[in-house]
Amino acid sequence: MTDLAVVVPSRNRPDHARDLAAEFADTCAAKTVLVFAVDDSDPRAADYGVALDVEPAAASEATDAYWAEVAERGVGVLRTASSTPEEALNRGVAAVLDGLGPWAVGYLGDDHRPRTPGWDRRFLDELHALDGGLVFAEDLVEGAALPTQIAVTADVARELGFLVPPGVCLPYAGTFWRDLGTAAGCLRYVGDVVVERLTAASHEHVDEAGRHDPSRVAYRAYAEGQLLADVERVRKLTRGVSGVAAQ
C-alpha cells in the first residue's frame, strides 16, 4: 500500500519536475509516490516523461487521463484535460486515491524542494498522531503562518472531494488549508521539517492591494457559503487536536 501520494500540478517546466524528483529520491523514507499532473494542452507535456524517464500508459476511462506508470522509484505523470492548476491538482488527487489507494495525499508546487531526510515519514507520523487531519512543514517563506504545501489523510480528501475548493485559485489554497484545519482542530505545523519554497512571493498577501480581485472574491464566497459545513465534515473524521509539533 502507498503511504503518501504527492500531486504536483506543473506546466511547461519539466526541468523543475526532474529536479523535484531527484530531491524525493534523496529524502523520502516511506512508501511515497510523486505524481505530476500535467495538462494535455501543455506544449511540453510529452517532455515530462522524458525528464522523469517514465513511459506513458493508455488512457484511463475512470479518470479521463493518461498515466505514466509509477515506477519502483515512485514517480509518475498524469495527463489531464484541466484548464487550471487547481483543477489539475483535484483531478490528480482523485486519480491517485482511485488508482493507488494511499493512506494520505499531499500537494507540493514544482518550486518546492524537500530538504529534511525522512520528511515524508514525519508527515505520516504527525498525521497518525492527529488521528487524521492536515500537516505542513517549514517552507522558509511563510513558516507557521501559512501552509504552502500540505499532506492530508485520504479520508479527509475523500470526504471533501477536493484538495482545493472548486472555483478557488491555487494561491488561496494555503488560506483554505489554514482556515479549515484551524477551525476543525486538526492542523499541525512541523517546524523542524523543511520543504523549501524557491519562489519567495507570499500567496497570503498577493492580493492585499485589490480587495475585489477575482481570486479573493472566490475564496471569500467559499468561506462565507461552504467552509463551516466542510469544517464539520472534517471534524467528524478527526480528533480535532491541532498545534505546533516542532519548531
N, C-alpha and C positions, 0 to 999 in steps of 0.2 A: 504494500500500500504506500502511496505517496504521502509523505508527511506534510509538505508545503509546496504549493504551486504558485509561482510568482508570475504575474502577467505584466508585460511591458508594452504599452502602445508605442509604436515608433513609425516614423515616416521619413523616407529619404536619407536615413542615417545608418546604413548597415555597418559602418565603421564603429559607431557607438555600440551597436549590438555585439560586435566582435569583442570590443574591449570589456563590456559588462560581463559577457560570458566568461572571459578569462578571469575576472575577479571572482565570479561564482566558483569557478573551478579551484581557485586558490583558497577560498574562505568557507565554503559550505561544509557542514559536518553531519547534517541529517539527510533524509531522503527527500531532497528538494529539487524541483524541476523549474526551469526558466523557459517561459514561452513568450515570444514576441508576437504581438498582434499587429499585423501589417495590412493596410488597405489594398485591395486589388487595383485601385487607381494609382497607387504609388508607382512612379516610373522606375523606381529601383527595387520594387518588390522582389523580383527574382534574385537580386544580389544578396538578400538576407540569407538564403540557403547556401550560397557560395561562401559568404563571410563566416557562417557558422558551421559549414561542412555537414549539412543535413540535406537529405533527399526529399523532394516533395511527394506527398501521397495523394490518393484520389480524393475527390470531393466527398464530404460527409453530408448526407441528406438531413441528418439530425441537426446540424449546426449551420448548414449552408456556408461552409467554409472549407478551405484546403489546409490540411495538416502537413507539416514536415514531421516525420516520426521523431518522437522524443527518444534520443539515443540513450545508451547506458550512462553517458556523462550528464544526461538530464537537460538537454537543450532542444527546443523546437520552434517552429514558426507556424502561426495561424494566419492564413489569408482570409480576410473578411470583406464584406461589402459595406463597411462602415463609412459614414460621412464625417465623423468627428472622432477625436482621440478618446473621449469618454464613452462613445458608443463602441469603439473598438475594445476598450477595457471591459465593458459589461459583456460584450459578446465573448471575449476571451475567457472571462471568469465562468460564464455559463458553459462554455465548451470544456474547460478543464474539470469543472465539477462533474459534468456528464461523462467525460472520457477517461479521467484519471482517478476520480474519487478521492481527492486529497482530504486530509484532516483539517487543513487550513489553506486559505488562499491569500495572496498578497498583491500589492502594487508597488512597482518602482518605475520612475521615469528612466528613459535611456540616458539621462545625465546623472543618475545615481551610481555610486560605487561602494559596495560593501568593503569596509576596511578591517573590521574585527573578525579574526578567525572564529568560526563557530557561531556567528551572528544568528544564523537560522535556527540553530538548536536553542539559543537563548530566547528567541521569539516564541518558539514552541513551548519551552518550559514556562515562560510567563503566561502564555495563553492557558496552559494546563492549570497553573496556579490560580488564575482568574476563574477557572471553570467555564471558560468561554468569554469571548469579547474581542477587543482590538488592542494591538500593541504597536508602538513605533519607536524608532531609535533616534539618537542624536545625528543631525544632518550637517552640523557646523554652519547652518544658516539661521534656521528658526528655533533650534533647540527644543525645549519643552513646550514652547508657546503654541506650536502648530505642527501637526503631522504632515510631512511632505511625502512620506512612504508609509505603508501600513501592512499589517498582517491581521487577518480576521478568521475566526473559526468558521468552518464551512457551514455549520448550521445557521449562523447569523447571516452569511451571504445568501444561503438558500431561502431563508425566511424573508429577507428583504427583496430578493430577486434582482439585486444590482449591487455594485460597489460604489457607484456614483449615481445619485438620483437622476432619472431621465429628465433632460432639459437643463440640467445644471452643468456648467462648464468645468472642465478638469481643474482650472486654477482655484475653484472653490471646493474641491474635494477635501482638502485638509480642514477647511472650516466645517464641512459636513461631518467628517470623522470625529473632530474635536467635540462638536456640539452633541452629536449622537452619543458618543461614548461617555462624555461627561454626564449628560442627563440620565443615561441608563446605568451609570456607575460601573462601567466595565472597560474603561480606557486606561492603559498603562504606558508610561514613557520609560524606556530603558536607556538611561543616560550614559551608561558605560559601554554601550554598543554603538559604534559609529557606522552609519551608512551615509557617506558623504554625498552632498548635492553640489555638483560642479557649477550649476547656474546660480548666481548669487542673488538675483532679484527675489523679493519677497512676494509670494502669492497673496498673503494676507492684506497687504497694503496696495496692491497693484491698481485698485480702482477707487482709492480714497478720494481722488480729485473729482471723480464723476459719479455722483450718487445715483444717477439714472443709467449707468452703464448696463447693457443687457445682461451681463454675467451677474452683476449684483442684484438686479431686479429678479432674475430667475431664481437665485438662491433664496432671496427674501420670500418669494412666493411659495417655494417649497417649505421653508422654515415656518411660515405662518399657516400653511394649509395641511402639511402632512408629517412634519417632523415629530410632533408629540405622539402621534399614532405609531410611528416607526420605533420611537423610543420604548413604548410599552411592549411592542412585539419583541424587541431585543431583550428587554429587561426580564421577560418571562423565560428566556433561554439561558440566562446567566445569573450568577450570584450577586452581581452588582457591587463588586469591590474594586474600586479604581485607585490610582495613585502613581507615585513615582517608585519604580523598582530599584533604580540605582542612579547616582549622579557622579 
